[in-house]
């Protein structure tokens, strides 16, 4: 088991960079978890956007072609029986697995059985993967990078078929033990697990996508809740060359005494830190606009802009199909989020849209 520790022997400068990045990420983790406990209504919208970006990016990294817009349309009108293309099958498989992780991360143990089960969900709709879904590989495979125009490049070779079971078992035992001991920071443990998982490449197909889903799972289990609201996969897609180079740097000395994953660990933590900055910016934009409005609330706001000031009775006449109590709740919410303001009292109260600063 010492082989994992040896790979984590970083130099002084690298350790300082790692400590700095972890400090930034953990500081944001605490800040975000307070925000999430307030249950802001626009967190739902942020998660929806992040989910679509994650599905799109993770499938495109592996050669998928659907755009985020096409994925959104597919999710809005999905008919499982009509998933004819491989791209569509992979998108829905990824979506289902991600939702399972979001809803059940507390109950999913890091074990071979659960990893195989997640792999089964991931490839559930993929016709060509029927035989090997949920089972370790029976043929050798390689990590291949997909580039535009159908170009592929072999990144590195992976664990031999007959060694997969033992290596996965050792990796899972070591990872769980380290989480339990608490001697190594959990972000470093997660970075190591993902590197090892990709190096082993235990399944015939779907390893890259599953590694990114497992990243989300492990981060959620260590209380990094912000990962639901911003897409790690999207950032990997945008830095794909750097992503593969970081993996290759460790892989070039695979199974040797000088194998070291400092470059991969720095990549992993640096991108996680960038994610916190990206989410902070997105959250502040929503906050400055007064939060997330559903379609009904948007219509009420637009009507107010064109006809303000209006009494609640005026709004009710315009939207006769909406219960007046629902309108009252919408107006209360928009006032609370500082989208609108009121003048007057009682029956004479009128509503106006606040001017944007």
Secondary structure, DSSP 8 states (H G I E B T S, - for coil): -HHHHHHT---HHHHHHHHHHHHHHHHHHHHHHHHHHTT-TTHHHHHHHHHHHHHHHHHHHTT----HHHHHHHHHT--GGG--SHHHHHHHHHHHHHHHHHHHGGG--SSHHHHHHHHHHHTTT-GGGTTTTTSB-SS--EEEEEEGGGEEEEEEE---GGGHHHHHHHHHHHHHHHHHH--S-HHHHHHHHHHHHHHH--BSS-HHHHHHHHHHHHHHHTT-GGGGSS-HHHHHHHTHHHHHHHHHHHHTTTTSTT---HHHHHHHHHHHHHHHHHHHHHHHHHHHTTS---HHHHHHHHHHHHH-SB-HHHHHHHTTTS-HHHHHHHHHHHHHTTSEEEESSGGG-EEEE----
